[in-house]
Amino acid sequence: MAASNTLGDNMFTDNKNWQHNRAVHFGILQAIDDFMEADGVLHDEWQPGVIGACITDGKTYGLPKTGHPAHAYMWINHNLFEEAGIPIPETYGATWDQISEWANAIAQGDPDRRDVYGFHMPTNNIQMIINGIQTFGGWALNEEGTESTASSDGWKRFRAHRRQVLF
């Protein structure tokens, strides 16, 4: 169906970067903001990071089926935060600067033989890497999907941040 530039009335995707964004780019998906407003459906029914995955260029093109905790939440160790004198966050969300500050305060021991690292961001699948790169303004591929953007500033910032808080 996608090859014919049409899709069914509903679709499910767990990959915003390819399926969702490309379908929006090629005009295959229709924004649903008017339908949401008419039905009284509000964005704040979801965590910002979860509903945000359905928004492109300020328009909503879908609703979350689920929100995987690994993608939408940051898990913290209260004991480590307390030992480092960091107040437990009471609200949703954190900046990368905050995460870096917390990670450096929590990290223990010689960096070459450290037992406790301050932060871990899984990169065992491409989607987690792409999510990380996007938070620093980068993309995996160019808009046409034909070339890697691995030398872009977004990738460089992502790699530098990972080195700063993980090693």
C-alpha positions as CSV (number, residue, x, y, z in Angstrom):
1,M,0.0,0.0,0.0
2,A,2.8,2.5,0.9
3,A,4.4,1.9,-2.5
4,S,1.2,3.1,-4.2
5,N,1.4,6.2,-2.0
6,T,-1.7,5.2,0.0
7,L,-2.1,3.6,3.4
8,G,-5.1,2.2,5.3
9,D,-7.1,4.3,7.7
10,N,-4.9,3.3,10.6
11,M,-1.3,2.4,11.0
12,F,1.0,1.6,13.8
13,T,4.7,2.5,13.9
14,D,7.3,2.5,16.5
15,N,9.8,4.3,14.4
16,K,9.1,8.0,14.0
17,N,12.2,8.7,12.0
18,W,11.4,6.4,9.1
19,Q,7.8,5.4,8.8
20,H,6.1,8.3,10.5
21,N,8.2,11.3,9.3
22,R,8.5,10.0,5.8
23,A,4.7,9.4,5.6
24,V,4.2,12.9,6.7
25,H,6.8,14.2,4.3
26,F,5.2,12.5,1.4
27,G,1.7,13.6,2.4
28,I,0.5,10.1,3.2
29,L,-0.6,10.9,6.8
30,Q,-3.3,13.5,7.7
31,A,-2.9,15.7,10.7
32,I,-5.6,14.9,13.3
33,D,-5.6,18.1,15.4
34,D,-9.1,19.1,14.2
35,F,-10.4,15.6,15.1
36,M,-8.8,15.8,18.5
37,E,-10.3,19.2,19.2
38,A,-13.8,18.1,18.1
39,D,-13.6,15.0,20.3
40,G,-12.1,16.9,23.3
41,V,-8.8,14.9,23.2
42,L,-6.0,16.8,24.7
43,H,-2.2,16.4,24.4
44,D,-1.8,16.5,28.1
45,E,-3.4,13.1,28.5
46,W,0.1,11.7,27.7
47,Q,3.5,12.5,29.0
48,P,5.1,15.1,26.7
49,G,7.8,12.8,25.4
50,V,5.2,10.2,24.4
51,I,2.8,12.4,22.6
52,G,5.7,14.4,21.2
53,A,6.7,11.4,19.1
54,C,3.4,11.8,17.2
55,I,3.9,15.5,16.4
56,T,5.8,16.7,13.4
57,D,6.2,20.4,12.5
58,G,3.7,21.4,15.2
59,K,0.9,19.1,13.9
60,T,-0.3,15.8,15.4
61,Y,-0.4,12.8,13.1
62,G,-1.3,10.1,15.5
63,L,-1.9,9.1,19.1
64,P,0.4,6.9,21.3
65,K,-0.6,3.3,21.6
66,T,1.9,2.8,24.4
67,G,4.8,4.7,25.8
68,H,7.7,2.4,26.5
69,P,9.3,3.5,29.8
70,A,12.8,3.2,28.4
71,H,11.9,5.9,25.8
72,A,9.8,8.2,27.9
73,Y,11.2,8.2,31.4
74,M,14.4,8.5,33.3
75,W,14.9,6.0,36.1
76,I,16.9,7.3,39.1
77,N,18.5,5.6,42.1
78,H,17.2,7.6,45.1
79,N,20.1,6.4,47.3
80,L,22.8,7.6,44.9
81,F,21.0,11.0,44.5
82,E,20.8,11.4,48.2
83,E,24.4,10.4,48.8
84,A,25.5,13.0,46.2
85,G,23.3,15.7,47.8
86,I,21.0,16.0,44.8
87,P,17.3,16.7,45.5
88,I,15.0,14.1,44.1
89,P,13.3,15.8,41.0
90,E,9.6,16.4,41.7
91,T,8.6,17.2,38.1
92,Y,8.7,15.5,34.7
93,G,11.6,16.3,32.5
94,A,15.3,17.2,32.7
95,T,17.7,19.0,30.5
96,W,20.9,17.4,29.3
97,D,22.8,20.0,31.4
98,Q,21.0,18.8,34.5
99,I,21.6,15.1,33.6
100,S,25.4,15.9,33.1
101,E,25.6,17.7,36.4
102,W,23.8,14.8,38.2
103,A,25.9,12.2,36.5
104,N,29.2,13.9,37.4
105,A,28.1,14.3,41.0
106,I,27.0,10.6,41.3
107,A,30.0,9.0,39.4
108,Q,32.4,7.4,41.9
109,G,36.0,6.4,41.7
110,D,38.8,6.7,39.2
111,P,37.3,7.1,35.7
112,D,39.5,4.2,34.4
113,R,38.3,1.9,37.1
114,R,34.9,3.3,38.1
115,D,32.4,1.2,39.9
116,V,29.5,3.7,39.7
117,Y,28.7,5.7,36.6
118,G,26.3,8.6,36.8
119,F,24.2,7.9,33.7
120,H,23.4,5.1,31.3
121,M,21.7,5.6,28.0
122,P,21.2,2.3,26.2
123,T,22.4,2.3,22.6
124,N,22.0,-1.4,21.9
125,N,19.5,-0.7,19.1
126,I,19.5,1.9,16.4
127,Q,16.3,3.6,17.6
128,M,17.9,4.5,20.9
129,I,20.9,6.0,19.1
130,I,18.6,7.9,16.8
131,N,16.6,9.2,19.8
132,G,19.7,10.4,21.4
133,I,21.0,12.1,18.3
134,Q,17.7,13.9,17.8
135,T,17.8,15.4,21.3
136,F,21.0,17.2,20.2
137,G,19.5,18.4,16.9
138,G,20.8,15.6,14.6
139,W,19.3,13.1,12.3
140,A,20.5,9.6,11.2
141,L,20.2,10.4,7.5
142,N,19.6,13.4,5.3
143,E,16.1,14.4,4.4
144,E,16.1,12.2,1.3
145,G,17.2,9.2,3.3
146,T,20.2,8.7,1.0
147,E,23.2,9.8,3.1
148,S,24.4,9.4,6.7
149,T,24.7,12.6,8.7
150,A,27.2,11.1,11.1
151,S,29.6,14.0,10.8
152,S,26.9,16.6,11.6
153,D,26.9,18.8,14.7
154,G,24.0,16.9,16.2
155,W,26.0,13.6,16.1
156,K,29.1,15.3,17.4
157,R,27.2,16.8,20.3
158,F,25.6,13.5,21.1
159,R,28.9,11.6,21.1
160,A,30.6,14.3,23.2
161,H,27.8,14.2,25.7
162,R,28.0,10.4,26.0
163,R,31.7,10.6,26.6
164,Q,31.2,13.3,29.2
165,V,28.6,11.5,31.3
166,L,29.5,7.9,30.7
167,F,33.3,7.8,30.8
